């Protein structure tokens, strides 16, 4: 039997019982739609987290305090701080793979501006900070190296701070007070949004680290050192270089590191690992409905074989081979599965878009998920349609003609 004839016969049989066909396809529609929605939500979450991680900075390496073990008791990460501005200077001077370095001196303070006040984070940084964080002022300009060396009382404020202290106005040039120290606002940083931990990155004031150290915090030690490389490929080698320079600066010799070095990749992997597991679990759960839909197809095809026994006998009596009957029923099964798959894709895309609109979640459906969903629905048709098709092909023509 010609392939075109097979498709015509199979299509006619499918269209003959439209309601039963629609109900049979429903399981596949729900299964494919559910898989697409779950994958879109999971992939959107991973994309959002990756975007937030990238927002931390460009090719970022972070040097943080290490841990101490006084009396043999481990006090945990960050409990033994020996980081200093001198360490940052040495990294800047000696690093061959390092593009930018900035110490970060953090403190909290009440900031007065206009007719109100706002408690926020104060970060003392260097002029390399905008390049490292890929974060530039939206108005005004960043402070200069001369401002840093002179420990001038100039500040850049995040958009959250600007909206609370100077609503509706441009604060560049305005006077503000951090704690008890007066500062001049020289710029407003571009809006950056929340980070992966949900912290508002715009709720911050940036000042020269020399000013923060002498006027605000009074701490000799610094909270962390931010380092960036020219390219992402340089990060592993630069990380080793940073470790070597830091060990030499702290004269550790054979002693363990008294600092911790982390790179952007490690942070991203840690943040997305849980999301990947949850996305896989959700997709696996949604895939169960595809199996249920496949079982529904098998059930209906078995019923169809029973109902069309005389038809099968007539076809065989006039020359149809068992392979023709097998192919006909397989085509019917695969066509129903594929139709259900395509309808499920439409529902999946629509459901993902609706869910994103109602909840504000980011959704993103990769092309691979579409290909897998359609391919899997076709495979379900073949797998669950083979047994009924084989049963139809194995009927005895004489017995089939006698069937009532």
C-alpha positions, -999 to +999 in steps of 0.1 A: +000+000+000+013+034-009+023+058+019-001+084+007-029+059+008-019+048+043-020+084+055-054+090+039-069+059+054-054+067+088-066+103+087-101+091+077-102+067+106-091+094+131-116+120+118-144+094+118-146+096+157-136+132+164-147+132+201-129+100+209-098+112+191-098+145+211-102+127+244-074+103+234-051+132+226-060+150+258-034+131+279-007+140+254-018+176+253-017+179+291+016+161+293+034+181+267+019+214+280+029+206+316+065+197+306+068+230+286+055+251+314+078+234+340+108+237+318+100+273+310+097+282+347+129+264+356+149+277+327+136+312+334+147+309+371+182+298+360+184+327+335+174+352+362+199+339+387+227+339+361+218+375+352+219+384+389+253+367+393+266+386+362+254+417+379+279+412+406+307+421+383+327+414+352+350+383+354+349+387+392+372+372+418+365+379+455+391+377+482+375+374+517+389+369+552+397+333+562+390+315+594+407+311+627+411+282+651+419+296+685+423+268+710+416+243+682+380+256+678+372+266+642+354+299+643+340+297+607+346+316+575+354+353+579+363+350+615+400+357+610+404+390+591+439+399+580+429+417+548+443+452+544+445+479+518+482+470+513+470+436+500+449+453+474+478+475+464+501+445+460+475+427+439+472+458+416+509+462+413+520+425+409+491+409+392+498+402+355+464+387+347+445+412+369+427+441+351+412+459+381+413+458+420+392+475+446+392+471+484+358+472+499+353+487+534+317+483+545+297+498+573+262+509+581+252+545+588+223+569+590+224+592+559+208+626+561+198+644+529+172+670+519+146+670+547+148+633+556+172+605+565+178+569+555+199+541+570+219+523+544+252+505+536+283+526+531+310+510+509+344+525+506+359+515+472+385+526+447+382+540+412+384+505+397+350+496+413+328+507+384+348+485+359+348+455+383+311+457+389+302+469+354+283+496+371+284+532+360+268+564+373+235+574+356+241+610+365+272+629+377+305+611+376+326+587+397+352+601+421+388+603+409+421+589+420+429+623+434+397+621+455+409+588+469+445+599+476+432+630+494+404+611+512+379+637+500+343+636+514+325+629+481+299+602+476+279+584+449+245+571+460+224+543+447+190+549+431+171+536+462+189+561+484+184+589+459+146+582+457+143+582+495+165+612+503+160+634+472+127+623+456+120+638+422+152+658+420+187+653+408+209+651+439+242+657+421+260+686+439+237+683+470+251+681+505+244+649+526+256+637+560+268+602+566+268+597+604+283+630+616+304+636+585+292+659+557+296+647+521+290+661+486+270+639+463+289+637+430+268+611+412+239+586+412+246+550+402+225+534+376+197+511+388+210+476+393+181+458+411+183+429+435+211+404+436+207+365+437+202+367+475+173+392+472+194+422+485+187+456+470+220+466+453+208+502+449+205+507+486+241+518+490+264+548+492+299+546+476+327+567+489+366+566+485+379+538+506+405+561+522+376+583+534+356+554+547+386+541+566+396+574+582+362+591+586+336+564+589+346+529+599+379+534+616+388+498+608+424+489+597+411+457+582+389+456+551+359+434+545+369+421+510+389+427+479+373+426+445+395+416+415+385+413+379+403+399+348+403+410+312+385+378+300+366+350+316+393+325+304+419+343+326+399+336+358+414+302+368+450+314+363+443+347+379+428+330+409+461+311+414+480+343+409+459+361+435+465+333+459+502+334+454+505+372+459+483+370+490+503+342+505+535+362+498+520+394+513+510+376+545+543+357+547+525+324+552+553+301+539+540+266+548+510+278+568+475+274+555+457+303+538+443+330+561+420+342+533+395+327+509+394+332+472+361+327+452+353+333+416+322+342+398+317+307+383+317+291+418+291+315+430+269+309+399+272+271+402+262+273+439+232+295+432+219+275+402+224+239+414+193+238+435+172+254+407+185+228+382+175+199+406+140+214+411+135+220+374+144+184+367+120+171+393+092+192+381+098+181+345+099+145+355+067+148+374+050+165+344+063+137+321+042+112+340+011+126+323+027+118+290+029+081+300-007+083+311-016+098+277+003+070+260-017+044+279-049+061+268-038+059+232-030+022+236-064+015+252-083+034+224-063+017+197-071-018+212-107-008+211-104+003+176-088-030+165-118-048+180-143-025+164-126-028+129-119-065+129-142-071+098-126-041+081-092-056+086-104-089+073-117-073+042-085-055+036-064-086+039-089-106+017-083-082-012-045-083-009-034-061+020-004-075+038+001-077+076+028-050+073+003-027+057-022-031+085+006-027+111+018+005+094-018+019+092-024+015+129+010+028+138+004+059+116-029+065+134-012+063+168+017+085+158-005+111+141-027+114+172+004+117+195+020+143+172-012+163+170-015+162+208+021+172+210+017+203+189-015+213+206+003+208+239+031+230+228+007+258+221-009+254+255+025+251+271+037+284+256+005+301+265+005+287+300+041+298+306+033+333+294+002+335+315+020+322+346+048+347+341+023+375+337+003+366+368+033+359+391+060+381+376+083+351+372+107+350+343+099+322+319+121+310+290+115+279+268+147+265+252+144+251+217+158+218+229+128+214+252+104+219+223+123+193+202+123+168+231+086+173+239+076+167+202+100+138+198+088+122+230+052+125+220+060+108+187+079+081+206+049+076+229+027+070+198+051+044+184+057+027+218+020+025+229+006+020+194+029-009+184+011-036+204-024-028+191-010-025+156+008-058+159-024-074+172-043-061+142-016-073+117-017-108+133-055-113+127-065-143+106-084-130+076-110-157+076-117-153+113-118-115+109-144-117+081-166-139+104-163-115+133-196-099+144 
